[in-house]
Amino acid sequence: MARRIHPVGGKVALITGAAHGIGAAAGHTLAARGARVALLDSDGDAVARTAAACPGSAAFVADVTDRSQVDRALEEVLERFGGVDVVVANAGIAAMGFARFLDPDDFERVIAVNLLGSWNTLSATLPHLVARRGYALAISSVTAMIHVPGLAAYSASKAGLEAMCNALRVEVAHREVDIGVAYFSWIDTAMVRGANRSALGSGLLAAAKPPLHRVYPVQDAADAVLRAVERRSRTVSHPPALRALLPLRGVLQPLVDAQLRRLAPGMEAAAERAAARRPERSGAGCGGAGEIANSGDAGEIADSQPRAGARR
């Protein structure tokens, strides 16, 4: 049965983490279909450049971990566009490394941006989505359903985001608001490129089985966002085959554990070496234990949060 299409032409779409990567590509893609796009990012200069190259969009500055900044930016969006029909909660970062070597501040920062930042975005915009019977899409990850060593903080944040949206979906369904979750694998963003330059990140990709064994173009993720918005989808994924894995996660996790357990000693050694090399405070690049990069699938800093290295 064909899914009903909800055209985005004339709709107002708010996207966080929109200066680079998936957020920027999704903004261009929605704007090309006639949406009016509010691009939010904590990097004002970068998001302004993105908006300048994206007709039909406007740039707004906010750190999603700061609710007062989100509220202020939302007021500016409402003044500019008059309302919000679609929200894409995309801002995210990642800290790659074995958990026992991670700086606690880096672990907490990932939770603050990916989970609490998404909560700030969704809770602030929900009244406006209710008013327009709108749609929200949270950008999660394959790591929400398959958890791997080296990405404990990221996996926890994305699994928490998925759980929050599953609960929220039921809470607002009677208001004719739909909530979706996007599950992306390795997407060609600055964060993923940075991760793959590390021994830990490249090792995870090399050990992955199809369809998780390759890096996918960022436009593929942007097209998936468009499909989800037009269909008001409960879930969307890229590669599309990931959707078939959702009901199998209870079976898949033990298989993944068994495969990666054999590789864990070597991965741990690489993580420990990276931790020993890192400066007293992390923040540059993605690849060392505790270093933060941005998250697009697996982590670019879509929201260009301060202290993070790469972008989503």
Secondary structure, 3 states (H helix, E strand, C coil): CCCCCCCCCCCEEEEECCCCHHHHHHHHHHHHCCCEEEEEECCHHHHHHHHHCCCCEEEEECCCCCHHHHHHHHHHHHHHHCCCCEEEECCCEEEECCHHHCCHHHHHHHHHHHHHHHHHHHHHHHHHHHHHCCEEEEECCHHHCCCCCCCHHHHHHHHHHHHHHHHHHHHHHCCCCEEEEEEECCECCHHHHHHHCCHHHHHHHHHCCCCCCCCECHHHHHHHHHHHHHHCCCEEEECCCHHHHHHHHHHHHHHHHHHHHHHHHHHHHHHHHHHHHCCCCCCCCCCCCCEEEECCCCCCCCCCCCCCCCCC
